[in-house]
């Protein structure tokens, strides 16, 4: 049996290094989750404290009402346990948002970008391969709040 050594490493040190891979992976996910949570919380704090949000938007209320109704319907279906219905309704949200894009973005680019990011978060949560009902509800509720849920 022949053992090849590279850059002065012994097979034992290579094995020791590879044994740390699971530990590194675990730490990566812990840091990623903490950063995401803290980042979203900080963004919410800025939105509420500094008034950076959609309160002063010039987007037409009628267009936001349609989006709000679809989002509310999706949340209702999800809460009732109808995952397939909620996901189908989210496709309606995406289609409506994309159809209204040429009209809405020029009216208030900042508000449009903010809502677009929230809709992307909802779409990602609803279409995730591993369903997380809490994440889906959180994303839908945040979007409803931004749309001025009534």
Secondary structure, DSSP 4 states (H G I P E B T S, - for coil): ------TT--HHHHHHHHTTHHHHHHHHHHHHHHHHHHHHHHHHHHHHHS--SSTT--S-HHHHHHHHHHHHHHHHHHHTT-HHHHHHHHHHHHHHHHHHHHHHTTT-HHHHHHHHHHHHHHHHHHT-SS--HHHHHHHHHHHHHHHT--
